[in-house]
Amino acid sequence: MNLPLKEKIKTIAISILEAIFLYILIIVPAEYFLTERFSVFPFLSPDVKTFIFFVVLVIIFTVNYFSQPPKKYSWLFILTVFILTGLSVFGYKKYLIYYAELQNYPKIYSVSEDWGIQASLIIIEGKNFGPTWQPGRIFVDNFELRIKYWSPCLVVAEQPVPPKFFKGNLYLQDSENRRSNGRDFEIKDPDSLK
């Protein structure tokens, strides 16, 4: 398709604006759900975000250039795309502030076991646990576990003798008492393993 230079520039500009808008609509929920809600990844790297943007841009440009005659781009359409992109960029900046605040809270990604008996070791992996020299605390409901090792992304805890056997919620508090997400955990009776 041989387009005049003005139409090529218009197609490129519209493609970039649409790609920015769609990128924000894709990356914000993906990042939040994959890193904070479902704990699949600790974070999405800038390389992954750049790759997603590039793929979206190529798809949008291809669709705009080959399947839609550029003469259909009215000024009203261009203004609408520009406004939507501006609003999404503004919303994205607000999201980045919110997401940065979430990074101050500890986050558990995995626990080695979903049950424990006295003297068993529980390995907890995650992020934002706090520095080694400022360990926090680990609980199953109100029952506190002993800390054997503490680092910003790995904690090893030992279960002391419990006052009772129960199913509860294992969570971590950093040195500033910020609470992590919880994981189901059972304090088992050692006799039940026989």
Backbone as ProteinMPNN parsed JSONL, in Angstrom:
{"seq_chain_A": "MNLPLKEKIKTIAISILEAIFLYILIIVPAEYFLTERFSVFPFLSPDVKTFIFFVVLVIIFTVNYFSQPPKKYSWLFILTVFILTGLSVFGYKKYLIYYAELQNYPKIYSVSEDWGIQASLIIIEGKNFGPTWQPGRIFVDNFELRIKYWSPCLVVAEQPVPPKFFKGNLYLQDSENRRSNGRDFEIKDPDSLK", "coords_chain_A": {"N_chain_A": [[0.853, -1.17, 0.0], [0.699, 2.109, -0.965], [1.131, 5.022, 0.564], [0.508, 8.528, 1.074], [2.977, 10.76, 2.523], [1.98, 12.291, 4.691], [-0.218, 10.767, 5.551], [1.101, 8.438, 6.316], [2.588, 9.361, 8.52], [0.47, 10.073, 10.181], [-0.694, 7.537, 10.591], [1.398, 6.25, 11.938], [1.585, 7.856, 14.266], [-0.992, 7.504, 15.407], [-0.875, 4.751, 15.822], [1.16, 4.556, 17.756], [0.006, 5.962, 19.922], [-2.29, 4.367, 20.385], [-0.987, 1.985, 21.037], [0.34, 2.67, 23.416], [-1.876, 3.167, 25.055], [-3.173, 0.592, 25.03], [-1.07, -0.966, 26.034], [-0.873, -0.015, 28.687], [-3.388, -0.817, 29.573], [-2.998, -3.553, 29.497], [-0.588, -4.149, 30.935], [-0.852, -3.103, 33.569], [-3.016, -4.547, 34.965], [-1.905, -7.136, 34.591], [0.626, -7.01, 35.854], [-0.119, -6.378, 38.507], [-1.837, -8.554, 39.264], [-0.185, -10.821, 38.76], [2.055, -10.363, 40.384], [1.295, -9.319, 42.909], [-1.277, -10.205, 43.688], [-1.666, -13.014, 43.029], [0.842, -13.977, 43.458], [2.743, -15.047, 41.598], [5.102, -14.168, 40.359], [7.925, -12.36, 41.691], [8.322, -9.796, 40.652], [7.724, -7.954, 37.59], [10.078, -7.742, 35.157], [11.833, -4.907, 33.705], [12.628, -5.588, 31.102], [10.712, -7.493, 30.311], [8.416, -5.905, 30.34], [9.106, -4.039, 28.344], [9.26, -5.745, 26.141], [6.562, -6.581, 25.979], [5.358, -4.092, 25.352], [6.58, -3.602, 22.859], [5.604, -5.762, 21.301], [2.829, -5.211, 21.373], [2.856, -2.719, 20.062], [3.821, -3.416, 17.483], [1.754, -5.131, 16.609], [-0.489, -3.383, 16.657], [0.383, -1.39, 14.853], [0.653, -2.91, 12.507], [-2.005, -3.779, 12.087], [-3.267, -1.251, 11.791], [-1.896, -0.187, 9.561], [-2.195, -2.028, 7.432], [-4.858, -2.977, 7.313], [-6.784, -1.003, 7.648], [-7.999, 1.696, 5.973], [-6.209, 4.699, 5.996], [-7.581, 7.109, 5.59], [-9.867, 7.037, 7.047], [-9.255, 7.998, 9.485], [-10.417, 10.348, 11.284], [-10.291, 13.704, 12.612], [-11.658, 13.813, 14.974], [-11.553, 11.16, 15.831], [-8.778, 10.92, 16.187], [-8.403, 12.812, 18.234], [-9.94, 11.616, 20.267], [-8.494, 9.205, 20.723], [-6.1, 10.376, 21.582], [-6.931, 11.69, 23.961], [-7.868, 9.471, 25.484], [-5.459, 8.081, 25.745], [-3.943, 9.946, 27.182], [-5.431, 10.064, 29.58], [-5.084, 7.401, 30.415], [-2.316, 7.342, 30.828], [-2.112, 9.165, 32.936], [-3.608, 7.744, 34.873], [-1.911, 5.519, 35.049], [0.363, 6.618, 36.21], [-0.647, 7.151, 38.768], [-1.166, 4.526, 39.55], [1.481, 3.541, 39.638], [2.482, 4.873, 41.878], [0.854, 3.762, 43.863], [1.6, 1.042, 43.552], [4.307, 1.179, 44.2], [4.08, 1.773, 46.908], [2.996, -0.633, 47.815], [5.258, -2.187, 47.702], [6.554, -1.832, 50.049], [5.58, -3.577, 51.858], [5.809, -6.822, 53.372], [5.854, -9.85, 51.45], [4.721, -13.066, 50.982], [5.73, -15.693, 48.952], [6.126, -18.439, 48.739], [5.863, -21.374, 50.81], [7.629, -23.908, 52.434], [6.322, -26.178, 53.477], [2.896, -27.054, 54.148], [2.187, -27.644, 56.646], [3.239, -28.377, 60.032], [5.212, -29.855, 62.673], [6.329, -30.031, 66.106], [9.612, -28.744, 66.376], [10.054, -28.861, 63.63], [11.343, -27.481, 60.573], [10.487, -24.604, 58.748], [10.509, -23.197, 55.645], [10.352, -20.066, 54.26], [9.702, -18.192, 51.442], [9.929, -15.077, 49.728], [9.415, -11.567, 49.447], [10.622, -8.336, 50.529], [10.965, -8.729, 53.308], [12.549, -7.501, 55.13], [15.687, -6.249, 56.485], [18.501, -8.399, 57.34], [19.575, -7.824, 59.854], [17.427, -6.796, 61.199], [15.234, -8.61, 62.126], [11.859, -9.784, 61.818], [8.784, -11.129, 62.915], [7.159, -14.369, 62.998], [4.06, -15.936, 62.575], [1.475, -18.351, 63.245], [-1.69, -17.895, 63.107], [-2.18, -16.739, 66.289], [-0.007, -17.973, 67.357], [3.386, -18.0, 67.84], [6.258, -18.609, 65.866], [9.688, -19.776, 66.03], [12.499, -17.941, 64.946], [15.034, -18.971, 62.833], [16.664, -18.208, 60.763], [16.983, -15.168, 58.957], [16.378, -13.146, 56.183], [16.12, -10.633, 53.561], [14.532, -11.911, 51.613], [14.187, -14.56, 52.306], [13.241, -16.741, 54.872], [13.828, -18.843, 57.619], [12.074, -20.782, 59.8], [11.376, -22.263, 62.993], [9.204, -24.584, 64.431], [7.938, -24.308, 67.634], [6.972, -26.217, 70.591], [3.557, -26.615, 70.502], [0.66, -25.089, 72.121], [-1.716, -26.212, 71.431], [-3.233, -28.192, 68.795], [-3.953, -27.193, 65.505], [-5.557, -25.711, 62.587], [-4.49, -22.945, 60.767], [-3.552, -19.572, 59.875], [-0.612, -18.78, 58.385], [1.623, -16.154, 58.702], [3.776, -13.283, 58.266], [5.454, -10.743, 60.062], [7.155, -7.744, 59.58], [9.98, -5.881, 60.953], [8.814, -3.472, 61.466], [6.254, -4.029, 62.044], [4.602, -4.476, 59.832], [2.326, -6.402, 58.145], [2.375, -9.472, 56.316], [0.938, -11.157, 53.445], [-1.173, -14.04, 53.981], [-0.811, -17.616, 54.47], [-2.339, -20.818, 54.275], [-1.935, -23.025, 56.988], [-1.098, -25.834, 58.96], [-0.836, -26.795, 62.309], [0.322, -29.663, 63.35], [-0.467, -32.683, 65.151], [2.079, -34.744, 66.291], [1.583, -37.463, 66.649], [-0.301, -38.022, 64.719], [1.083, -38.622, 62.473], [1.909, -41.17, 62.507]], "CA_chain_A": [[0.0, 0.0, 0.0], [1.518, 3.306, -1.097], [0.425, 6.114, 1.212], [1.232, 9.801, 1.131], [3.771, 10.935, 3.744], [1.112, 12.793, 5.77], [-1.006, 9.632, 6.041], [2.03, 7.536, 7.012], [2.876, 9.966, 9.823], [-0.759, 9.959, 10.969], [-0.826, 6.125, 10.96], [2.407, 5.958, 12.957], [1.202, 8.555, 15.499], [-2.161, 6.808, 15.966], [-0.418, 3.434, 16.29], [1.904, 4.733, 19.01], [-0.96, 6.314, 20.974], [-3.09, 3.175, 20.687], [-0.116, 1.006, 21.697], [0.529, 3.121, 24.8], [-3.151, 2.941, 25.743], [-3.358, -0.851, 25.225], [0.0, -1.44, 26.923], [-1.268, 0.285, 30.062], [-4.527, -1.688, 29.9], [-2.524, -4.933, 29.644], [0.487, -4.322, 31.915], [-1.275, -2.793, 34.942], [-3.627, -5.725, 35.611], [-0.996, -8.29, 34.58], [1.633, -6.832, 36.902], [-0.746, -6.446, 39.827], [-2.317, -9.898, 39.57], [0.906, -11.795, 38.757], [3.049, -10.13, 41.438], [0.738, -8.997, 44.223], [-2.495, -10.947, 44.037], [-1.496, -14.462, 42.955], [2.227, -14.269, 43.848], [3.4, -15.904, 40.618], [6.442, -13.61, 40.2], [8.207, -11.258, 42.618], [8.144, -8.552, 39.899], [7.9, -8.063, 36.146], [11.289, -6.987, 34.846], [11.689, -3.911, 32.625], [12.76, -6.27, 29.807], [9.413, -8.087, 29.986], [7.502, -4.797, 30.027], [9.508, -3.511, 27.039], [8.854, -6.728, 25.138], [5.1, -6.485, 25.834], [5.073, -2.858, 24.625], [7.005, -3.774, 21.468], [4.65, -6.665, 20.634], [1.574, -4.463, 21.198], [3.09, -1.699, 19.042], [3.909, -4.058, 16.161], [0.415, -5.608, 16.231], [-1.322, -2.212, 16.373], [0.849, -0.764, 13.614], [0.315, -3.801, 11.392], [-3.457, -3.688, 11.87], [-3.592, 0.083, 11.274], [-1.283, 0.079, 8.262], [-2.622, -2.906, 6.355], [-6.272, -3.344, 7.212], [-7.705, 0.12, 7.756], [-7.558, 2.835, 5.163], [-5.924, 5.831, 6.866], [-8.498, 8.234, 5.412], [-10.92, 6.925, 8.057], [-8.814, 8.681, 10.703], [-10.909, 11.726, 11.39], [-9.68, 14.449, 13.72], [-12.383, 13.431, 16.183], [-10.978, 9.881, 16.236], [-7.428, 11.184, 16.686], [-8.557, 13.492, 19.516], [-10.424, 10.619, 21.226], [-7.358, 8.346, 21.05], [-5.168, 11.195, 22.341], [-7.497, 11.891, 25.309], [-7.828, 8.186, 26.193], [-4.067, 7.791, 26.071], [-3.575, 10.864, 28.263], [-6.07, 9.598, 30.816], [-4.466, 6.151, 30.851], [-0.985, 7.674, 31.353], [-2.36, 9.758, 34.252], [-3.967, 6.623, 35.747], [-0.728, 4.679, 35.222], [1.225, 7.287, 37.2], [-1.267, 6.902, 40.074], [-0.931, 3.118, 39.842], [2.89, 3.373, 40.009], [2.608, 5.335, 43.268], [0.212, 2.718, 44.679], [2.407, -0.169, 43.46], [5.529, 1.436, 44.973], [3.703, 1.665, 48.323], [2.855, -2.063, 48.101], [6.577, -2.796, 47.813], [7.024, -1.674, 51.421], [4.993, -4.625, 52.679], [6.333, -8.166, 53.089], [5.006, -10.678, 50.59], [5.112, -14.478, 50.965], [5.471, -16.367, 47.681], [6.019, -19.888, 48.939], [6.191, -21.961, 52.112], [8.115, -25.258, 52.122], [5.291, -27.153, 53.859], [1.661, -26.417, 54.626], [1.958, -28.153, 57.993], [4.447, -28.536, 60.81], [5.171, -30.444, 64.01], [7.362, -29.405, 66.918], [11.003, -28.806, 65.906], [10.197, -28.891, 62.175], [11.782, -26.228, 59.966], [9.599, -24.092, 57.697], [11.235, -22.236, 54.805], [9.411, -19.11, 53.675], [10.335, -17.347, 50.426], [9.107, -13.942, 49.334], [10.159, -10.321, 49.266], [10.376, -7.229, 51.466], [10.894, -9.207, 54.689], [13.344, -6.613, 55.964], [17.105, -6.632, 56.518], [18.926, -9.489, 58.218], [19.828, -7.33, 61.212], [16.162, -6.379, 61.812], [14.224, -9.639, 61.861], [10.504, -9.573, 62.315], [8.2, -12.268, 63.634], [6.344, -15.265, 62.177], [2.942, -16.459, 63.351], [0.344, -19.099, 62.709], [-2.697, -17.191, 63.913], [-1.489, -16.04, 67.374], [1.088, -18.822, 67.809], [4.62, -17.493, 67.237], [7.319, -19.555, 65.53], [11.046, -19.293, 66.307], [13.267, -17.592, 63.742], [16.372, -19.556, 62.769], [17.407, -17.424, 59.77], [16.161, -14.093, 58.402], [16.974, -12.295, 55.15], [15.046, -9.884, 52.902], [13.654, -12.722, 50.762], [14.123, -15.945, 52.777], [13.185, -16.901, 56.324], [13.707, -20.217, 58.107], [11.466, -20.751, 61.13], [11.225, -23.559, 63.659], [7.975, -24.637, 65.214], [8.094, -24.786, 69.011], [5.885, -27.077, 71.077], [2.353, -25.787, 70.506], [-0.281, -25.327, 73.215], [-2.806, -27.021, 70.873], [-3.075, -28.501, 67.376], [-5.01, -26.454, 64.811], [-5.302, -25.165, 61.253], [-4.534, -21.499, 60.862], [-3.02, -18.722, 58.825], [0.779, -18.427, 58.612], [1.98, -14.848, 58.147], [5.026, -12.714, 58.731], [5.472, -9.307, 60.344], [8.52, -7.233, 59.557], [10.378, -5.194, 62.193], [7.94, -2.311, 61.653], [4.925, -4.618, 62.247], [3.8, -4.568, 58.607], [1.933, -7.805, 58.009], [2.382, -10.035, 54.961], [-0.193, -12.006, 53.081], [-1.172, -15.273, 54.747], [-0.876, -18.934, 53.824], [-2.94, -21.844, 55.133], [-0.899, -23.82, 57.648], [-1.639, -26.677, 60.029], [0.029, -27.247, 63.404], [-0.128, -31.057, 63.475], [-0.118, -33.576, 66.262], [3.042, -35.721, 65.772], [0.987, -38.821, 66.668], [-1.111, -38.223, 63.51], [1.968, -39.038, 61.378], [2.236, -42.605, 62.653]], "C_chain_A": [[0.898, 1.232, 0.0], [0.735, 4.498, -0.569], [1.219, 7.4, 1.104], [1.932, 9.939, 2.495], [2.916, 11.388, 4.923], [0.298, 11.653, 6.377], [-0.127, 8.62, 6.778], [2.33, 8.056, 8.419], [1.666, 9.841, 10.738], [-0.945, 8.524, 11.461], [0.166, 5.763, 12.063], [2.021, 6.593, 14.289], [0.026, 7.859, 16.182], [-1.735, 5.461, 16.531], [0.315, 3.547, 17.623], [0.949, 5.052, 20.154], [-1.807, 5.104, 21.376], [-2.251, 2.126, 21.428], [0.127, 1.39, 23.152], [-0.722, 2.834, 25.618], [-3.358, 1.447, 26.038], [-2.293, -1.451, 26.133], [-0.386, -1.215, 28.38], [-2.44, -0.59, 30.484], [-4.104, -3.138, 30.112], [-1.573, -5.051, 30.84], [0.026, -4.061, 33.347], [-1.97, -3.993, 35.585], [-2.687, -6.928, 35.661], [0.024, -8.177, 35.709], [1.023, -6.992, 38.285], [-1.144, -7.885, 40.173], [-1.179, -10.921, 39.642], [1.885, -11.603, 39.909], [2.436, -9.948, 42.819], [-0.437, -9.893, 44.619], [-2.261, -12.454, 44.102], [-0.065, -14.907, 43.24], [2.925, -15.241, 42.903], [4.861, -15.482, 40.442], [6.672, -12.547, 41.271], [8.01, -9.89, 41.952], [8.214, -8.874, 38.417], [9.08, -7.17, 35.781], [11.017, -5.95, 33.761], [11.816, -4.539, 31.244], [11.432, -6.876, 29.371], [8.429, -6.995, 29.6], [7.819, -4.199, 28.656], [9.087, -4.456, 25.928], [7.344, -6.665, 24.897], [4.734, -5.239, 25.039], [5.42, -3.014, 23.15], [6.026, -4.661, 20.697], [3.323, -5.936, 20.366], [1.731, -3.433, 20.086], [3.124, -2.305, 17.64], [2.525, -4.522, 15.695], [-0.476, -4.433, 15.839], [-0.915, -1.572, 15.054], [0.469, -1.611, 12.399], [-1.172, -3.716, 11.058], [-3.812, -2.34, 11.255], [-3.089, 0.294, 9.851], [-1.895, -0.754, 7.139], [-4.126, -3.118, 6.243], [-7.238, -2.168, 7.271], [-7.195, 1.266, 6.9], [-7.369, 4.07, 6.054], [-6.871, 7.001, 6.713], [-9.646, 8.185, 6.417], [-10.525, 7.608, 9.371], [-9.299, 10.124, 10.684], [-10.217, 12.404, 12.568], [-10.369, 14.12, 15.035], [-11.826, 12.101, 16.734], [-9.588, 10.09, 16.853], [-7.499, 11.855, 18.057], [-9.005, 12.517, 20.6], [-9.281, 9.698, 21.669], [-6.352, 9.108, 21.913], [-5.651, 11.391, 23.784], [-7.459, 10.597, 26.111], [-6.409, 7.82, 26.609], [-3.589, 8.68, 27.221], [-4.158, 10.439, 29.596], [-5.419, 8.319, 31.325], [-3.059, 6.401, 31.404], [-1.124, 8.288, 32.743], [-2.708, 8.664, 35.264], [-2.78, 5.722, 36.039], [0.224, 5.295, 36.239], [0.668, 7.076, 38.607], [-1.032, 5.454, 40.503], [0.519, 2.891, 40.289], [3.142, 3.82, 41.445], [2.035, 4.277, 44.211], [1.08, 1.453, 44.708], [3.709, -0.008, 44.255], [5.24, 1.326, 46.465], [3.55, 0.189, 48.72], [4.214, -2.732, 48.318], [7.196, -2.612, 49.193], [6.524, -2.793, 52.323], [5.611, -5.978, 52.353], [5.329, -8.984, 52.293], [5.549, -12.097, 50.581], [4.734, -15.071, 49.61], [5.35, -17.873, 47.845], [6.432, -20.266, 50.353], [6.535, -23.419, 51.84], [7.096, -26.343, 52.434], [4.032, -26.39, 54.263], [1.244, -26.977, 55.985], [3.3, -28.268, 58.717], [4.169, -29.247, 62.118], [6.292, -29.79, 64.804], [8.75, -29.734, 66.378], [11.15, -28.901, 64.393], [10.576, -27.491, 61.667], [10.847, -25.866, 58.815], [10.376, -23.018, 56.946], [10.206, -21.372, 54.083], [10.182, -18.233, 52.694], [9.373, -16.24, 50.028], [9.963, -12.72, 49.091], [9.77, -9.328, 50.361], [10.253, -7.681, 52.918], [11.641, -8.275, 55.643], [14.768, -7.113, 56.056], [17.404, -7.713, 57.559], [19.084, -9.03, 59.662], [18.567, -6.797, 61.898], [15.089, -7.429, 61.549], [12.875, -9.259, 62.447], [10.041, -10.788, 63.092], [7.331, -13.072, 62.665], [5.299, -15.905, 63.077], [2.118, -17.435, 62.531], [-0.804, -18.695, 63.63], [-1.96, -16.416, 65.017], [-0.293, -16.816, 67.923], [2.373, -18.418, 67.082], [5.634, -18.616, 67.027], [8.677, -18.924, 65.842], [11.764, -19.018, 64.984], [14.665, -18.187, 63.852], [17.273, -18.763, 61.811], [16.471, -16.392, 59.181], [16.961, -13.334, 57.356], [15.827, -11.573, 54.442], [14.083, -10.732, 52.057], [13.548, -14.195, 51.194], [14.157, -15.963, 54.302], [13.076, -18.391, 56.624], [13.197, -20.118, 59.538], [11.379, -22.165, 61.673], [9.956, -23.504, 64.497], [8.273, -25.124, 66.625], [6.942, -25.719, 69.386], [4.622, -26.214, 71.179], [1.464, -26.077, 71.718], [-1.463, -26.193, 72.771], [-2.495, -27.283, 69.399], [-4.245, -27.863, 66.631], [-4.582, -26.121, 63.383], [-5.461, -23.658, 61.35], [-3.929, -20.817, 59.655], [-1.59, -18.329, 59.187], [1.039, -17.077, 57.947], [3.235, -14.333, 58.836], [4.802, -11.237, 59.034], [6.913, -8.84, 60.297], [8.804, -6.454, 60.841], [9.531, -3.958, 62.475], [6.469, -2.736, 61.786], [4.011, -4.553, 61.026], [3.569, -6.043, 58.326], [1.919, -8.244, 56.547], [1.036, -10.674, 54.647], [-0.093, -13.315, 53.862], [-1.21, -16.513, 53.873], [-1.517, -19.908, 54.799], [-1.838, -22.735, 55.699], [-1.531, -24.587, 58.79], [-0.545, -27.025, 61.035], [-0.467, -28.651, 63.751], [0.322, -31.712, 64.772], [0.879, -34.606, 65.706], [2.496, -37.148, 65.757], [0.174, -39.083, 65.399], [-0.238, -38.687, 62.33], [2.32, -40.506, 61.436], [1.374, -43.463, 61.777]], "O_chain_A": [[1.759, 1.378, 0.868], [-0.228, 4.933, -1.199], [2.448, 7.379, 1.05], [1.532, 9.319, 3.481], [3.111, 10.913, 6.042], [0.145, 11.587, 7.596], [-0.565, 8.013, 7.756], [2.328, 7.294, 9.386], [1.805, 9.542, 11.924], [-1.312, 8.309, 12.616], [-0.181, 5.055, 13.008], [2.116, 5.946, 15.332], [0.045, 7.649, 17.395], [-2.188, 5.07, 17.607], [0.112, 2.726, 18.517], [1.066, 4.479, 21.237], [-2.014, 4.85, 22.562], [-2.747, 1.458, 22.336], [0.119, 0.525, 24.029], [-0.641, 2.323, 26.735], [-3.68, 1.079, 27.168], [-2.586, -2.352, 26.918], [-0.245, -2.112, 29.211], [-2.487, -1.057, 31.622], [-4.777, -3.878, 30.829], [-1.729, -5.95, 31.667], [0.482, -4.747, 34.262], [-1.552, -4.424, 36.659], [-2.667, -7.658, 36.652], [0.258, -9.143, 36.436], [1.591, -7.671, 39.141], [-0.821, -8.375, 41.256], [-1.205, -11.801, 40.502], [2.487, -12.573, 40.37], [3.019, -10.392, 43.808], [-0.555, -10.285, 45.78], [-2.605, -13.1, 45.092], [0.209, -16.107, 43.26], [3.619, -16.155, 43.349], [5.753, -16.329, 40.382], [5.723, -11.901, 41.713], [7.582, -8.937, 42.603], [8.701, -9.935, 38.027], [9.071, -5.974, 36.071], [10.075, -6.099, 32.983], [11.176, -4.074, 30.3], [11.062, -6.788, 28.2], [7.684, -7.148, 28.631], [6.907, -3.886, 27.89], [8.607, -4.013, 24.884], [6.895, -6.694, 23.752], [3.891, -5.307, 24.144], [4.646, -2.607, 22.284], [5.66, -4.343, 19.565], [2.765, -6.031, 19.273], [0.837, -3.285, 19.253], [2.521, -1.763, 16.714], [2.161, -4.334, 14.534], [-1.143, -4.478, 14.806], [-1.769, -1.248, 14.229], [0.016, -1.082, 11.384], [-1.55, -3.598, 9.892], [-4.58, -2.286, 10.294], [-3.784, 0.889, 9.028], [-2.092, -0.259, 6.03], [-4.617, -3.416, 5.153], [-8.418, -2.337, 6.964], [-6.077, 1.744, 7.092], [-8.283, 4.442, 6.79], [-6.967, 7.823, 7.624], [-10.329, 9.189, 6.619], [-11.358, 7.777, 10.262], [-8.646, 11.004, 10.123], [-9.626, 11.737, 13.417], [-9.74, 14.146, 16.093], [-11.653, 11.943, 17.943], [-9.264, 9.519, 17.895], [-6.731, 11.503, 18.952], [-8.514, 12.575, 21.727], [-9.121, 9.441, 22.863], [-5.81, 8.552, 22.869], [-4.863, 11.27, 24.722], [-7.067, 10.601, 27.278], [-6.191, 7.305, 27.706], [-2.906, 8.208, 28.13], [-3.472, 10.45, 30.618], [-5.22, 8.163, 32.53], [-2.651, 5.736, 32.357], [-0.339, 7.97, 33.637], [-2.176, 8.648, 36.375], [-2.649, 5.211, 37.152], [0.825, 4.581, 37.042], [1.434, 6.846, 39.543], [-0.736, 5.183, 41.667], [0.759, 2.127, 41.224], [3.938, 3.203, 42.153], [2.646, 3.937, 45.224], [1.274, 0.86, 45.769], [4.16, -0.951, 44.906], [6.081, 0.831, 47.215], [3.927, -0.199, 49.826], [4.311, -3.728, 49.035], [8.253, -3.176, 49.477], [7.004, -2.936, 53.447], [5.907, -6.259, 51.192], [4.117, -8.83, 52.444], [6.704, -12.318, 50.216], [3.588, -14.975, 49.171], [4.552, -18.51, 47.158], [7.229, -19.586, 50.998], [5.822, -24.097, 51.101], [7.02, -27.337, 51.712], [4.098, -25.229, 54.667], [0.104, -26.809, 56.418], [4.359, -28.257, 58.09], [3.043, -29.248, 62.614], [7.116, -29.072, 64.238], [9.02, -30.865, 65.974], [12.275, -29.013, 63.905], [10.19, -26.472, 62.241], [10.468, -26.72, 58.013], [10.845, -22.048, 57.542], [9.318, -21.874, 53.394], [11.182, -17.611, 53.054], [8.158, -16.437, 49.994], [11.086, -12.815, 48.596], [8.739, -9.466, 51.019], [9.507, -7.073, 53.685], [11.374, -8.277, 56.844], [15.04, -8.272, 55.743], [16.657, -7.904, 58.519], [18.761, -9.773, 60.589], [18.627, -6.387, 63.057], [14.132, -7.163, 60.822], [12.774, -8.522, 63.427], [10.81, -11.399, 63.833], [6.838, -12.553, 61.664], [5.597, -16.355, 64.183], [2.066, -17.363, 61.303], [-0.866, -19.11, 64.787], [-1.183, -15.515, 64.703], [0.362, -16.358, 68.859], [2.443, -18.485, 65.854], [5.838, -19.46, 67.9], [8.806, -17.702, 65.91], [11.64, -19.783, 64.028], [15.386, -17.948, 64.821], [18.482, -18.661, 62.019], [15.302, -16.682, 58.928], [18.093, -12.923, 57.611], [14.664, -11.88, 54.704], [12.949, -10.321, 51.813], [12.892, -14.989, 50.52], [14.979, -15.299, 54.934], [12.326, -19.113, 55.967], [13.805, -19.46, 60.382], [11.317, -23.136, 60.918], [9.676, -22.516, 65.175], [8.799, -26.222, 66.805], [6.049, -25.972, 68.577], [4.623, -25.194, 71.868], [1.506, -27.173, 72.277], [-2.128, -26.824, 73.593], [-1.598, -26.663, 68.829], [-5.392, -27.972, 67.064], [-3.41, -26.232, 63.024], [-6.423, -23.153, 61.929], [-3.809, -21.394, 58.574], [-1.368, -17.628, 60.175], [0.717, -16.881, 56.775], [3.686, -14.874, 59.845], [4.045, -10.563, 58.336], [7.793, -9.458, 60.896], [7.947, -6.381, 61.721], [9.528, -3.451, 63.597], [5.561, -1.914, 61.658], [2.788, -4.572, 61.163], [4.512, -6.832, 58.276], [1.509, -7.494, 55.661], [0.131, -10.718, 55.48], [0.983, -13.653, 54.354], [-1.586, -16.465, 52.702], [-1.273, -19.841, 56.003], [-0.925, -23.145, 54.982], [-2.391, -24.068, 59.502], [0.533, -27.489, 60.663], [-1.525, -28.818, 64.358], [1.326, -31.347, 65.383], [0.556, -35.287, 64.733], [2.913, -37.956, 64.928], [-0.028, -40.241, 65.032], [-0.769, -39.099, 61.299], [2.957, -41.034, 60.524], [1.517, -44.686, 61.777]]}, "name": "protein", "num_of_chains": 1, "seq": "MNLPLKEKIKTIAISILEAIFLYILIIVPAEYFLTERFSVFPFLSPDVKTFIFFVVLVIIFTVNYFSQPPKKYSWLFILTVFILTGLSVFGYKKYLIYYAELQNYPKIYSVSEDWGIQASLIIIEGKNFGPTWQPGRIFVDNFELRIKYWSPCLVVAEQPVPPKFFKGNLYLQDSENRRSNGRDFEIKDPDSLK"}
